[in-house]
């Protein structure tokens, strides 16, 4: 990513976010904002690269991200807990492309950060209405998503 421009914009956004969430440090606000920045192409986005490292079977790929992940997790844990216990996640893949046993009640570990929606309509808009796609209904076992 173009870190100079992106970080500068994230710092401006973080100043506004920090007034709404004073329990966060400025650096924690910047970490959250940076995660949400969508670069063009998307593959240049911080979240895209970090999540690729988190999904990589070569675990040493995570090492460059560990300090940022620590800061991001600490920031997210300071935010108010989610009131929704059910969230939705969608992707533009068929269920068979995702994993061999994707059935109701199946439990697995999600090893990367992912956005979710609290309404099915929002996620349906994200995945579209044509082509292969999967919409997952996720029951949260903890009050943080």
N, C-alpha and C positions, 0 to 999 in steps of 0.2 A: 504494500500500500504506500501511497504518497504520505508518509508519516508526518512530515512537517505541516502540510495543509490540514490533514485529518486531525492531528493532535490539536492544532490551533482552534479548529472548529469545535472539537470535543470540549476543550477548555471553556469556550464561550457558553456552550450548552450546559456544561457542568455548573457554572456559576448560577444559572437560573435554577437548575435542579437542586442545588445546595440550599437555596432559600426555602424550597418546598420540603426538603428532607434534611433539616439541620443536624440530625443524629449521625449523618455521614460526614466523613472528612472530605475535603476537596478532592484528594487523590482517589478516594472511593467513588465519588461522583464521576470523575473522569473515566475510571475503569468501566463503569456501567455504560456511560455514553459511548465510549470507544467500541464496546461490544456490539452496540446497536447500529453503528454506522454501516451503511450499505455502499460499498465501492462499486465502480463500474470498470471492468467486469466484476461480477459478484465474487469470483474466485480470488480477488485481491482483498476482500474484506477480512478484517481481523478475525471475526467469528468463524468464517469459512476455513481459514488456515488453521486456527487453533483447534477447531472441531476435527479437522482432518488428522491432526497430530494425535488427538485423543482417541480416535478410532483406529489409528495405525497399530498393527500388531507389534511393530518395533517400538517398544515402550520408551526408548531413549529419545524418540521424537518429541516427547512431552517436556523434557528437561528445559528447553529454552522458555517454555511457557509457565513454569511452576510458580514464579513470583507473581506474575500477573494473575494466574488462577487463584492463588492464595488471597490476593487483594480483592478480586472480584467476588469470591465466595464470602469473604468477611463483610463486604459491602452489602451483598444480597441478603445475608442473614440479619442485618440491621434493619432492613425494610419491614414494614408491617406484614404480618402473616396473611396469606391468602384466605379469603372467606369461602371461596369455591373449593369443594372437595372433588369435583369432577372437572377435568380439562380435556381439550381435544387437540390432537396433533395429526397433521395430514402430510402425505408425501405423494409424489407423482410416480409411484411404483406400484405394481400389483402385490398383494400379500405374499404370493409365492416367491417374488424377487427379494423380499425382505429377510425372511428366515424360514427354516423348514417347518417349525411348529408355532405358527401364529394363530392360536385358537383362543376362545373365550376363557379367561382365567389364567392364561399363560403368564408366568412371571419371568422377568429378565432384568438385567442391569443395563441401564442407559448410560453409556460411558462418555457422553458429551453433553454440552449445553444445547438446549433446544427451546425454541419458542413454542408456546401453546396458546390456545384461546379458551375463554370461559364459555363461549357459545359455539355450537356446531355450525351455525351460519357463517361466522367469520372464517372458520377453517375450510368450509366448503368453497368459499370464494377463493381462498388461497390455492386449493388443489384443482379447482375447475370442475367442469361437469362432463368432460370427454376424455377418452384415453385411459390408460391404466392409472389407478390411484387407490390409495388406502387412507381411510379416516379411522383413527384410533380414539377410543374413549378411554381415558386414563383416570383411575380412581387413586387419589393421593392418599398415601398412608401416613404422611406427615403434613403439617400445615404449611409447609414451604414447598413451592414447586420449582 
